[in-house]
């Protein structure tokens, strides 16, 4: 195998491995406008949320649950269409936390479930 081919193969393998690792710790982001809902699940965490709009703001409400004893917390990170960032978290296996986060001046938000 030529040196160039080995380099390209190694680089491609690294990208695929990094992509696979990223998918293992975070659910795809859900960029959405009102009304919408999602129920992502990853190894160690799960969540469910709904986006609602009223009075010039979007509210993301639901729950997040830590499902594994690993010392990490289940976290929902939310970025409003106005650029503001908020989060909700549940720590310790079996713990489920309700949350409601609002963002003014927008009808969009992007939410992502992860472990931290």
Steps between C-alpha positions, in 0.01 A plus 500: 500500500640840409581759767230735367238226506599404857471863609158543340378170645623597848338844479170351383508243781561775757206704369267199508613405850455856629156517343402170659621612842310828472180315416547283805482791744256746347170478323459697179388855558139576431477847348130568488232765487171490691323275549720191516620228732781244535589200716871422454674211673874432526699247701475639855230761448158570358273801473176630359409860419246718323541844343209742540473862386295772662533872556813541286702229672574129466487267800671163506361279774529134588723267700852360499606174668836349593477127425847371587722490809814653349564823691372708207186710474236494226485851353263671258672801344266747332596787270217742427457663160614820673842343578439460872607164653336315788523147639326246719670205667432188704777327693514148649341196341122502509467873567252680273472880503221708351600824326356801323725757328376805308664720237361842409476640149510170310291202398795261454729300725757224463522236773756223545523215752849411623699364793726732698 
